[in-house]
Amino acid sequence: MLKGLGQLGDMAGMMKKAQEMQAKMAEMQDELNKTTVTGESGAGLVKATATAKGELTALDINPSIFHPDEKEVVEDLILAAIKDAQAKAAEKSQEEMAKITEGLNLPAGMKLPF
């Protein structure tokens, strides 16, 4: 298309790739909002569900853990389930980002978006 223009042609190609990547990133962000992950603690007694972007959407607590003298244990289980869901969300997000950036020859360990 822009043969004979030297580096200007390369720049046009880079801009096109950047636009394609931007479109893929927007699509991925939409997909991450729709994808859910579930974190668990206490052998499934507490479950936290979040979007792959890390937004907590649901919390399921087995009623058997509600004993007034075990309040701190329940709080710890809830926090552990939420952290597990958030970790899974971050992992899912990175997996999806890797699919988009695999052809860009980015340095190993570089995390996007910045």
ZAVOLO-540965 format. One record per residue (C-alpha): x, z, y; residue in one letter; residue number from 1. Coordinates in Angstrom, 3 decimals, m for minus. Example, Ala and Ser with C-alpha at 12.3 -4.5 7.8 and 13.67 -1.06 7.14 Angstrom:
<atoms>
12.300 7.800 m4.500 A 1
13.670 7.140 m1.060 S 2
</atoms>
This chain:
<atoms>
0.000 0.000 0.000 M 1
2.640 0.965 2.524 L 2
5.624 m0.735 0.889 K 3
8.427 m1.516 3.231 G 4
7.706 1.484 5.418 L 5
10.197 3.688 3.595 G 6
9.586 7.396 3.997 Q 7
6.319 6.776 5.837 L 8
4.874 5.428 2.588 G 9
6.130 8.519 0.764 D 10
4.482 10.713 3.405 M 11
1.169 8.911 2.936 A 12
1.410 9.514 m0.802 G 13
2.179 13.171 m0.238 M 14
m0.775 13.521 2.138 M 15
m3.076 11.926 m0.433 K 16
m1.830 14.336 m3.119 K 17
m2.296 17.267 m0.737 A 18
m5.881 16.209 m0.039 Q 19
m6.574 15.846 m3.770 E 20
m5.125 19.290 m4.402 M 21
m7.214 20.750 m1.580 Q 22
m10.372 19.297 m3.141 A 23
m9.374 20.668 m6.556 K 24
m8.692 24.092 m5.013 M 25
m12.143 24.173 m3.395 A 26
m13.717 23.206 m6.713 E 27
m11.693 25.888 m8.494 M 28
m12.771 28.542 m5.968 Q 29
m16.417 27.663 m6.645 D 30
m15.779 27.865 m10.381 E 31
m14.063 31.265 m10.035 L 32
m17.120 32.578 m8.188 N 33
m19.308 31.530 m11.130 K 34
m16.985 32.717 m13.919 T 35
m17.324 36.340 m15.005 T 36
m15.031 38.657 m16.935 V 37
m15.821 42.058 m18.437 T 38
m13.441 44.994 m18.496 G 39
m13.984 47.945 m20.819 E 40
m12.817 51.505 m21.238 S 41
m13.584 54.350 m23.610 G 42
m13.992 51.949 m26.566 A 43
m16.776 50.116 m24.749 G 44
m18.586 53.173 m23.371 L 45
m18.045 51.843 m19.844 V 46
m18.092 48.126 m19.027 K 47
m17.433 46.546 m15.647 A 48
m18.269 42.901 m14.999 T 49
m16.656 40.969 m12.159 A 50
m16.312 37.404 m10.987 T 51
m12.974 35.763 m11.711 A 52
m12.245 36.307 m8.011 K 53
m12.445 40.077 m8.614 G 54
m15.848 40.894 m7.098 E 55
m17.563 43.621 m9.116 L 56
m21.035 42.419 m10.147 T 57
m22.218 44.895 m12.789 A 58
m21.435 48.254 m14.320 L 59
m22.796 49.313 m17.725 D 60
m22.419 52.952 m18.768 I 61
m23.451 54.256 m22.167 N 62
m25.704 57.290 m21.518 P 63
m23.933 59.318 m24.198 S 64
m21.070 60.069 m21.813 I 65
m23.210 61.907 m19.244 F 66
m22.325 65.543 m19.721 H 67
m22.013 67.608 m16.543 P 68
m18.807 69.264 m17.727 D 69
m17.148 65.857 m18.308 E 70
m17.645 64.414 m14.813 K 71
m13.933 63.665 m14.325 E 72
m13.701 61.893 m17.693 V 73
m16.639 59.645 m16.762 V 74
m15.079 58.863 m13.372 E 75
m11.783 57.980 m15.066 D 76
m13.550 55.718 m17.568 L 77
m15.390 53.931 m14.760 I 78
m12.175 53.372 m12.813 L 79
m10.384 52.147 m15.937 A 80
m13.150 49.630 m16.709 A 81
m13.106 48.323 m13.143 I 82
m9.325 47.976 m13.169 K 83
m9.509 46.173 m16.511 D 84
m12.096 43.733 m15.122 A 85
m9.993 43.131 m12.005 Q 86
m6.874 42.489 m14.102 A 87
m8.785 39.987 m16.241 K 88
m10.132 38.346 m13.078 A 89
m6.624 37.955 m11.667 A 90
m5.403 36.515 m14.966 E 91
m8.272 34.007 m15.080 K 92
m7.626 33.001 m11.475 S 93
m3.939 32.385 m12.207 Q 94
m4.813 30.335 m15.313 E 95
m7.100 28.099 m13.261 E 96
m4.513 27.745 m10.488 M 97
m1.861 26.766 m13.036 A 98
m4.098 23.934 m14.256 K 99
m4.282 22.521 m10.742 I 100
m0.615 22.917 m9.804 T 101
1.015 21.927 m13.103 E 102
2.110 18.501 m11.828 G 103
3.546 19.719 m8.525 L 104
6.923 20.912 m9.858 N 105
6.645 24.228 m8.026 L 106
9.251 26.947 m8.630 P 107
8.521 29.181 m11.625 A 108
6.508 32.252 m10.708 G 109
5.222 30.852 m7.429 M 110
1.702 32.099 m6.927 K 111
m0.946 30.154 m5.049 L 112
m2.830 30.436 m2.826 P 113
m0.213 32.075 m0.644 F 114
</atoms>
